[in-house]
Amino acid sequence: MFRSISAIAALLFAAAILYAGNGLQSTLLSVRGDIEGFPTTVIGLLASAYYAGFILGCRLVPGMIQGVGHIRAFVALASIASSSALAHILFVEPIAWGGLRFITGFSFAGLTMVLESWINERATNENRGKILSVYRIVDLGAVTIGNGLLAIAPPEGFQLFVLVSILISIALVPVALTRSSSPAPLETAKLDIVQLYKVSPVGAIGAAATGLANAAFWGMAPVYVQELGYGAAAIAAFMSTAIIGAGLFQFPTGWLSDKIDRRMVIFASSLLGTGASALLATFAGLSENAMLGFSFLFGAFIIPVFGICAAHANDHAAVGKAVATSGGLLLLYGVGSVVGALVGALVMSAFEPAALFWYIAGVYLVLAVFTLLRIGIKRRPRIIGKKSRYIPMAKSPLTRVYRKRAKSQGKDPAKNAPKAEPKT
């Protein structure tokens, strides 16, 4: 396990710096948009613009990786994302920010695809859950730090945007200098969502469902806390507490998914996450401590679900399909996120802030039910005619005794035995 982690240490370090910058930027834009007087729906549309770019990135970046390789694609996309972060300072108005969020989403789709496909190629089915859990812990820990950085400078200033750009730029260094061998060149850049669903229905639906719910959380939860009357420090604490919960539960969840059917873990996490969302919707307004406690449970149960879905899908993917599988999952996540970010904003505007978490609870409840139904579907071999008697192994002395007795009765078990059905 340690050897496997050390082999991808540079990738994990790059991911940590990169996701810290992206975590800070996501929360900063929600808070700054509210300060600038952007309507709640507009803030939701900004999140949707990010995921619209994310979808396009999932479609186009595999071709870029096929053409120039993983490292060059990573360097180019990180440079674009870094420049986009700085441009937010120059144009503080919704349309410009929407365009910049689209560009950022495109870039981060490719950056995430490069990292996750690279890591998946270094993992095996026996340790994939643990490896991806470590990756997710790094991801979540970095986002926690990024959210914490919101408190070091006023969100209405320019300093935090500069910090985001610096972090994304520094993430280039570990990847550019890594000694880890790059993944094999891609034979094809095509993403086949239908085939991905056939390979892993729970993985595909889980990716879309987590996008529907999690994008609403990341985009609108800071506004939710703000609407409850709390300031920037409480917003950072709320988001960080959810991520800390996810980080602490990520490895045990991944370890458990390596031991049992991963779909059972997805079902349990989704069901528990549904309960945590309902608690946030009902009791978060009682006190700040209650809000933070329920946020911890929310993150612990819900945020790790996408990683387990990805591990489940990669377990069943063909050799050499790491980029196609990761890209397909991220594409589904992005499609769900475009819708989810907007729906989260609409339900908050139409009803009350707590409606955000009722919506999230509903999404995860549907995922839990779908997963349970898939677990109940077992592929059984078809039996043609009547069952035959058990025939011992060919080299067993009992076989010769059985065959001799059967032939004396005018039967040949070797001829009468039905042919085995091919595995499905």
Protein Blocks (a to p, Z undefined) as FASTA:
>chain_A
ZZmmmmmmmmmmmmmmmmmmmmmmmmmmmmmmmmnopafklmmmmmmmmmmmmmmmmmmm
mmmmmmnojklmmmmmmmmmmmmmmmmmmmgcfklmmmmmmmmmmmmmmmmmmmmmmmmm
mpcfklmmmmmmmmmmmmmmmmmmmmmmmmmpcfkbmklmmmmmmmmmmmmmmmmmpcbd
cddddfbfcdcfklmmmmmmmlmmmmmmmmmmmmmmmmmmmmmmmmnopafklmmmmmmm
mmmmmmmmmmmmmmmmmmmcfklmmmmmmmmmmmmmmmmmmmmmmpmklmmmmmmmmmmm
mmmmmmmmmmmmmmmpcehilmmmmmmmmmmmmmmmmmmmmmmmmmmmmmmmklmmmmmm
mmmmmmmmmmmmmmmpccddddehjdddddddfklmklmmmmmmmmmnopafklmpccdd
ddZZ
